[in-house]
Amino acid sequence: MSERQETSCFDCLIEENRLALSQLQELLERLVPHDYRHAFGPTGRQSLGKHVRHIIEHYDALLAGAGVGSIDYETRQRDERLEAEPAAAAVRIAEISTALPRLGTYRTATLRVRYPVEGARSSLSLATSLTRELAFLTSHTVHHMALLGLMAESLGVAQPEHFGVHPSTLRHWRRNAMGSLAVAH
């Protein structure tokens, strides 16, 4: 792959992440704080806010680690304000979305990601790239958005179109729709 193609792919990954974050902001605008904090599940440990905080803190880890060459998704702030106040979460998501394009500075940097293994004395330090981590965050974010969508739906909160649907699934749907249109004509 040429450097130009690689830059284009990198930019597309930035935009995929920004699109997911934009959809997440749309959902936050539709939520009242009570619904955002509503406890789900038999133990009551799940909430929309906890999933949103989890998403935000993964982006924070990437933004903090890219410049120093080491990403640690495990050591997060776990800021309870982000899981209790949808407005605070929306502000932080807007900041992240603005910061993501600046990661281009580190596009070719060699990175390590810390990965703890249960029962091991120390964490693994895995070689990675910013492109790989952006692809991971797209999938991670959309996965949590799918869960958020189910929770929001159970509360009667409408979701943005294609909320919680991975970009690869959207591409597949478009290809199939195009194929169906070609066959129909």
C-alpha positions in Angstrom: 0.0 0.0 0.0 1.4 3.4 -0.9 1.8 6.1 1.7 -1.0 8.1 0.0 -3.4 5.1 0.2 -2.3 4.5 3.8 -3.0 8.2 4.7 -6.4 7.9 3.0 -7.2 4.7 5.1 -6.1 6.4 8.2 -8.3 9.4 7.5 -11.2 7.1 6.8 -10.7 5.4 10.2 -10.7 8.8 11.9 -14.0 9.7 10.2 -15.5 6.3 11.1 -14.7 7.0 14.8 -16.0 10.6 14.5 -19.2 9.3 12.9 -19.8 6.8 15.8 -19.1 9.6 18.3 -21.5 11.9 16.5 -24.2 9.3 16.7 -23.5 8.8 20.4 -23.8 12.6 20.9 -27.2 12.5 19.2 -28.4 9.8 21.6 -27.1 11.8 24.6 -29.1 14.8 23.4 -32.3 12.6 23.6 -31.7 11.4 27.1 -32.7 12.9 30.4 -30.3 12.4 33.3 -32.7 9.9 35.0 -32.7 7.6 32.0 -28.9 8.0 31.5 -28.4 6.7 35.0 -31.2 4.1 35.0 -29.9 0.7 36.4 -30.4 -2.3 34.1 -30.0 -6.0 34.6 -30.7 -8.2 37.6 -27.8 -6.7 39.6 -28.5 -3.1 38.5 -24.8 -2.7 37.6 -25.5 -1.6 34.0 -26.5 1.8 32.8 -26.3 3.9 29.6 -23.9 6.2 31.5 -21.5 3.5 32.4 -21.2 2.3 28.8 -20.8 5.9 27.6 -18.1 6.5 30.2 -16.3 3.3 29.2 -16.3 4.4 25.5 -15.0 7.9 26.4 -12.2 6.6 28.6 -11.0 4.2 25.8 -10.6 7.3 23.5 -8.9 9.2 26.3 -6.4 6.3 26.7 -5.6 6.4 23.0 -5.2 10.2 22.9 -3.0 10.1 26.0 -0.9 7.2 24.8 -0.3 8.0 21.1 2.1 10.8 21.9 4.2 8.8 24.3 4.1 5.5 22.3 2.3 3.4 24.9 -1.5 2.9 25.3 -3.1 1.5 28.4 -6.8 0.9 28.2 -6.9 -0.7 31.7 -5.7 2.3 33.7 -8.7 4.6 33.2 -10.0 7.5 35.3 -13.5 5.9 35.7 -14.9 9.4 36.0 -18.3 9.0 37.7 -19.4 12.4 36.4 -19.3 11.0 32.8 -21.6 8.2 33.8 -24.0 10.4 35.7 -24.3 13.5 33.6 -25.1 13.2 29.9 -24.2 16.8 29.2 -20.7 16.3 30.7 -20.3 13.2 28.5 -21.4 15.1 25.4 -18.9 17.8 26.0 -16.1 15.2 26.4 -17.2 13.4 23.3 -17.1 16.7 21.3 -13.5 17.3 22.6 -12.4 13.8 21.6 -14.0 14.2 18.1 -12.0 17.4 17.7 -8.8 15.9 18.9 -8.9 12.7 16.7 -7.7 14.3 13.5 -4.6 15.6 15.3 -3.5 12.0 15.8 -2.3 12.1 12.2 1.0 13.5 13.7 1.6 10.0 15.1 0.3 8.0 12.2 3.5 6.2 11.5 4.7 6.0 15.1 5.6 2.6 16.7 3.2 2.0 19.5 2.8 -0.5 22.3 -0.5 -1.4 24.0 -0.5 -2.8 27.5 -2.7 -5.9 27.9 -3.1 -7.5 31.3 -3.5 -11.2 31.5 -5.4 -12.7 34.5 -3.0 -14.7 36.7 0.2 -13.3 35.1 2.7 -11.3 37.1 2.9 -8.6 34.6 1.0 -7.3 31.6 1.8 -8.0 28.0 3.2 -5.2 26.0 2.0 -5.7 22.4 3.2 -4.0 19.3 0.5 -2.1 17.6 -0.1 0.9 15.3 -2.4 3.9 15.5 -4.3 2.6 12.5 -4.9 -0.7 14.3 -6.0 1.0 17.5 -8.4 3.3 15.5 -9.9 0.2 13.9 -10.2 -1.4 17.4 -12.0 1.7 18.8 -14.5 1.8 15.9 -15.5 -1.8 16.7 -15.4 -1.3 20.5 -17.5 1.8 20.3 -20.1 0.4 17.9 -20.3 -2.8 20.0 -21.2 -0.7 23.1 -23.5 1.5 21.0 -25.5 -1.6 20.1 -25.9 -2.3 23.8 -26.8 1.3 24.4 -29.4 1.1 21.7 -31.1 -1.8 23.3 -31.2 0.0 26.7 -32.4 3.2 25.2 -35.1 1.4 23.2 -36.4 -0.3 26.4 -36.8 3.2 27.9 -38.7 4.4 24.8 -35.8 6.7 23.6 -35.5 6.9 19.8 -32.1 6.3 18.3 -30.3 7.9 15.4 -30.6 5.9 12.1 -28.0 3.1 11.9 -27.1 3.6 15.6 -24.9 0.7 16.8 -24.3 -0.7 13.3 -20.7 -1.3 12.3 -19.5 0.5 9.2 -18.7 -2.8 7.6 -22.3 -3.9 8.1 -23.5 -0.7 6.5 -21.2 -1.3 3.5 -22.6 -4.8 3.2 -26.2 -3.6 3.3 -25.4 -1.0 0.6 -23.8 -3.6 -1.6 -26.7 -5.9 -1.2 -29.2 -3.1 -1.9 -27.3 -2.2 -5.0 -27.3 -5.8 -6.1 -31.0 -6.1 -5.5 -31.7 -3.0 -7.5 -29.6 -4.3 -10.4 -31.4 -7.6 -10.4 -34.9 -5.9 -10.2 -34.2 -3.8 -13.3 
